[in-house]
């Protein structure tokens, strides 16, 4: 992704329920473009899931302190 705070999350787990539960946990905290289903690689165990997060947009009341603050080009270290 081209902006700070935008993430691509790839998950590889044993089963659909675990992948979707993990995605749900993320979606409860931050703005998330969720996947509707998992994918399987032929001959490989487990499933994969990809979703997209925007850490700049917290969803839950517990998450506002976890939001990323914008970085200003004028800010100095």
Secondary structure, 3 states (H helix, E strand, C coil): CCCCCEEEEEEEECCHHHHHHHHHHHHCCEEEECCCCCECCCCCCCEEEEEEEEEEEECCCCCHHHCCCCCCCCCCC
